[in-house]
Amino acid sequence: MTLKDLARKLGISPSTVSRALHNHPDISDRTKRLVMDAAENTVISRTRLPRA
């Protein structure tokens, strides 16, 4: 699963997923938890994760 797939599944943008995974301060704690929970239950292709 790619970052885009995870975003589509959660109904949020890929950039929001990326920011949540990188603990960006502008992302709410609720969204971070949502993304982290989904990511823990999903195998994300590391080759497709954006680089910070």
DSSP file (Angstrom, degrees, kcal/mol; ACC not computed):
  #  RESIDUE AA STRUCTURE BP1 BP2  ACC     N-H-->O    O-->H-N    N-H-->O    O-->H-N    TCO  KAPPA ALPHA  PHI   PSI    X-CA   Y-CA   Z-CA
    1    1 A M              0   0    0      0, 0.0    44,-2.7     0, 0.0     2,-0.2   0.000 360.0 360.0 360.0 138.2    0.0    0.0    0.0
    2    2 A T     >  -     0   0    0     42,-0.2     4,-2.2     1,-0.1     5,-0.2  -0.491 360.0-105.0 -96.6 170.2    1.3    3.4   -0.8
    3    3 A L  H  > S+     0   0    0     42,-0.2     4,-2.4     1,-0.2     5,-0.2   0.887 123.5  53.7 -59.9 -39.8    0.9    6.7    1.0
    4    4 A K  H  > S+     0   0    0      2,-0.2     4,-2.5     1,-0.2    -1,-0.2   0.898 107.1  51.1 -61.9 -41.2   -1.7    7.7   -1.6
    5    5 A D  H  > S+     0   0    0      2,-0.2     4,-2.4     1,-0.2    -2,-0.2   0.916 110.2  49.0 -62.3 -43.2   -3.7    4.5   -1.0
    6    6 A L  H  X S+     0   0    0     -4,-2.2     4,-2.0     2,-0.2    -2,-0.2   0.912 111.0  50.2 -63.4 -42.7   -3.7    5.2    2.8
    7    7 A A  H  X>S+     0   0    0     -4,-2.4     5,-2.1     1,-0.2     4,-1.4   0.923 110.8  49.1 -61.3 -44.7   -4.8    8.7    2.2
    8    8 A R  H  <5S+     0   0    0     -4,-2.5     3,-0.3     1,-0.2    -2,-0.2   0.912 110.2  51.5 -61.4 -42.8   -7.6    7.6    0.0
    9    9 A K  H  <5S+     0   0    0     -4,-2.4    -1,-0.2     1,-0.2    -2,-0.2   0.864 115.8  41.1 -61.8 -37.5   -8.7    5.0    2.5
   10   10 A L  H  <5S-     0   0    0     -4,-2.0    -1,-0.2     2,-0.2    -2,-0.2   0.597 109.2-121.5 -88.5 -12.4   -8.8    7.6    5.3
   11   11 A G  T  <5S+     0   0    0     -4,-1.4     2,-0.3     1,-0.3    -3,-0.2   0.800  75.3 108.8  76.1  28.9  -10.4   10.3    3.2
   12   12 A I  S   <S-     0   0    0     -5,-2.1    -1,-0.3    -6,-0.2    -2,-0.2  -0.818  74.7 -85.4-129.3 171.1   -7.6   12.8    3.7
   13   13 A S     >  -     0   0    0     -2,-0.3     4,-1.9     1,-0.1     3,-0.3  -0.405  31.0-120.8 -78.2 153.3   -4.9   14.2    1.4
   14   14 A P  H  > S+     0   0    0      0, 0.0     4,-2.5     0, 0.0     5,-0.2   0.856 114.7  56.8 -58.5 -35.3   -1.5   12.4    0.9
   15   15 A S  H  > S+     0   0    0      1,-0.2     4,-2.5     2,-0.2     5,-0.2   0.874 105.0  51.3 -66.6 -34.6    0.3   15.5    2.2
   16   16 A T  H  > S+     0   0    0     -3,-0.3     4,-2.5     2,-0.2    -1,-0.2   0.901 109.8  49.8 -66.8 -40.5   -1.7   15.3    5.5
   17   17 A V  H  X S+     0   0    0     -4,-1.9     4,-2.5     2,-0.2    -2,-0.2   0.940 112.0  48.2 -60.8 -47.1   -0.8   11.6    5.8
   18   18 A S  H  X S+     0   0    0     -4,-2.5     4,-1.5     1,-0.2    -2,-0.2   0.927 112.8  47.4 -60.2 -46.5    2.9   12.5    5.3
   19   19 A R  H  <>S+     0   0    0     -4,-2.5     5,-2.7     1,-0.2    -1,-0.2   0.894 111.7  50.7 -64.0 -39.3    2.8   15.3    7.8
   20   20 A A  H ><5S+     0   0    0     -4,-2.5     3,-1.5     1,-0.2    -1,-0.2   0.915 109.3  50.6 -64.3 -42.1    1.0   13.1   10.4
   21   21 A L  H 3<5S+     0   0    0     -4,-2.5    -1,-0.2     1,-0.3    -2,-0.2   0.783 112.3  47.7 -66.6 -26.0    3.6   10.4    9.9
   22   22 A H  T 3<5S-     0   0    0     -4,-1.5    -1,-0.3    -5,-0.2    -2,-0.2   0.241 114.5-118.1 -98.9  12.3    6.4   13.0   10.4
   23   23 A N  T < 5 -     0   0    0     -3,-1.5    -3,-0.2     1,-0.2    -2,-0.1   0.859  41.3-171.9  57.3  42.0    4.7   14.5   13.5
   24   24 A H    > < -     0   0    0     -5,-2.7     3,-1.5     1,-0.1    -1,-0.2  -0.433  25.8-131.6 -65.9 136.2    4.2   17.9   11.9
   25   25 A P  T 3  S+     0   0    0      0, 0.0    -1,-0.1     0, 0.0     4,-0.1   0.713 101.6  63.5 -66.8 -20.1    2.9   20.4   14.5
   26   26 A D  T 3  S+     0   0    0      2,-0.1     2,-0.4    -7,-0.0    -6,-0.1   0.570  85.9  88.0 -80.0  -7.3    0.1   21.7   12.2
   27   27 A I  S <  S-     0   0    0     -3,-1.5     5,-0.0    -8,-0.1   -11,-0.0  -0.786  85.0-115.8 -95.5 131.7   -1.6   18.3   12.2
   28   28 A S     >  -     0   0    0     -2,-0.4     4,-2.5     1,-0.1     5,-0.2  -0.205  17.8-119.6 -64.3 154.4   -4.1   17.7   15.0
   29   29 A D  H  > S+     0   0    0      1,-0.2     4,-2.5     2,-0.2     5,-0.2   0.869 114.7  56.7 -60.8 -36.9   -3.5   15.0   17.5
   30   30 A R  H  > S+     0   0    0      2,-0.2     4,-2.3     1,-0.2    -1,-0.2   0.926 109.3  44.5 -61.0 -45.8   -6.7   13.3   16.4
   31   31 A T  H  > S+     0   0    0      2,-0.2     4,-2.7     1,-0.2     5,-0.2   0.895 111.4  53.3 -67.5 -40.2   -5.5   13.1   12.8
   32   32 A K  H  X S+     0   0    0     -4,-2.5     4,-2.9     2,-0.2     5,-0.2   0.927 110.8  47.0 -59.6 -44.6   -2.1   11.9   13.8
   33   33 A R  H  X S+     0   0    0     -4,-2.5     4,-2.8     2,-0.2     5,-0.3   0.916 111.4  51.6 -63.2 -43.3   -3.7    9.1   15.8
   34   34 A L  H  X S+     0   0    0     -4,-2.3     4,-2.0     2,-0.2    -2,-0.2   0.931 114.9  41.9 -58.0 -48.1   -6.0    8.2   13.0
   35   35 A V  H  X S+     0   0    0     -4,-2.7     4,-2.9     2,-0.2    -2,-0.2   0.925 115.3  49.3 -67.5 -45.6   -3.0    8.0   10.5
   36   36 A M  H  X S+     0   0    0     -4,-2.9     4,-2.4    -5,-0.2    -2,-0.2   0.908 111.3  49.4 -63.2 -42.1   -0.7    6.2   12.9
   37   37 A D  H  X S+     0   0    0     -4,-2.8     4,-1.1    -5,-0.2    -1,-0.2   0.927 114.3  45.2 -61.9 -44.7   -3.4    3.6   13.8
   38   38 A A  H  < S+     0   0    0     -4,-2.0     3,-0.3    -5,-0.3    -2,-0.2   0.897 112.9  50.9 -65.8 -40.0   -4.1    2.9   10.1
   39   39 A A  H >< S+     0   0    0     -4,-2.9     3,-1.3     1,-0.2    -2,-0.2   0.871 105.8  55.4 -66.8 -37.1   -0.4    2.8    9.3
   40   40 A E  H 3< S+     0   0    0     -4,-2.4    -1,-0.2     1,-0.3    -2,-0.2   0.812 111.3  44.9 -65.0 -28.8    0.3    0.3   12.0
   41   41 A N  T 3< S+     0   0    0     -4,-1.1     2,-0.4    -3,-0.3    -1,-0.3   0.304 112.0  63.1 -96.1   8.4   -2.3   -2.0   10.6
   42   42 A T  S <  S-     0   0    0     -3,-1.3     2,-0.7    -4,-0.1   -36,-0.0  -0.981  77.9-127.3-135.4 142.9   -1.1   -1.5    7.0
   43   43 A V        -     0   0    0     -2,-0.4     2,-0.5     2,-0.0    -3,-0.1  -0.827  29.6-162.2 -89.2 117.2    2.1   -2.3    5.2
   44   44 A I        -     0   0    0     -2,-0.7     2,-0.6    -5,-0.2   -42,-0.2  -0.867  23.5-117.6-103.3 132.0    3.3    0.9    3.5
   45   45 A S    >   -     0   0    0    -44,-2.7     3,-1.5    -2,-0.5     4,-0.3  -0.548  20.5-156.4 -68.0 113.3    5.8    0.6    0.7
   46   46 A R  G >  S+     0   0    0     -2,-0.6     3,-1.0     1,-0.3    -1,-0.2   0.780  89.0  65.8 -64.3 -27.1    8.8    2.5    2.0
   47   47 A T  G 3  S+     0   0    0      1,-0.2    -1,-0.3    -3,-0.0    -2,-0.1   0.696 103.9  46.8 -69.2 -15.8   10.0    3.2   -1.5
   48   48 A R  G <  S+     0   0    0     -3,-1.5    -1,-0.2     2,-0.1    -2,-0.2   0.431  84.2 109.6-106.3  -0.4    7.0    5.3   -2.1
   49   49 A L  S <  S-     0   0    0     -3,-1.0     2,-0.0    -4,-0.3   -47,-0.0  -0.552  76.2-110.7 -73.6 139.4    7.1    7.4    1.1
   50   50 A P        -     0   0    0      0, 0.0     2,-0.4     0, 0.0    -1,-0.1  -0.348  30.0-119.0 -67.4 151.8    8.0   11.0    0.5
   51   51 A R              0   0    0      1,-0.1     0, 0.0    -3,-0.1     0, 0.0  -0.759 360.0 360.0 -94.5 138.5   11.4   12.1    1.7
   52   52 A A              0   0    0     -2,-0.4    -1,-0.1     0, 0.0   -30,-0.0   0.468 360.0 360.0 -81.4 360.0   11.5   14.9    4.3
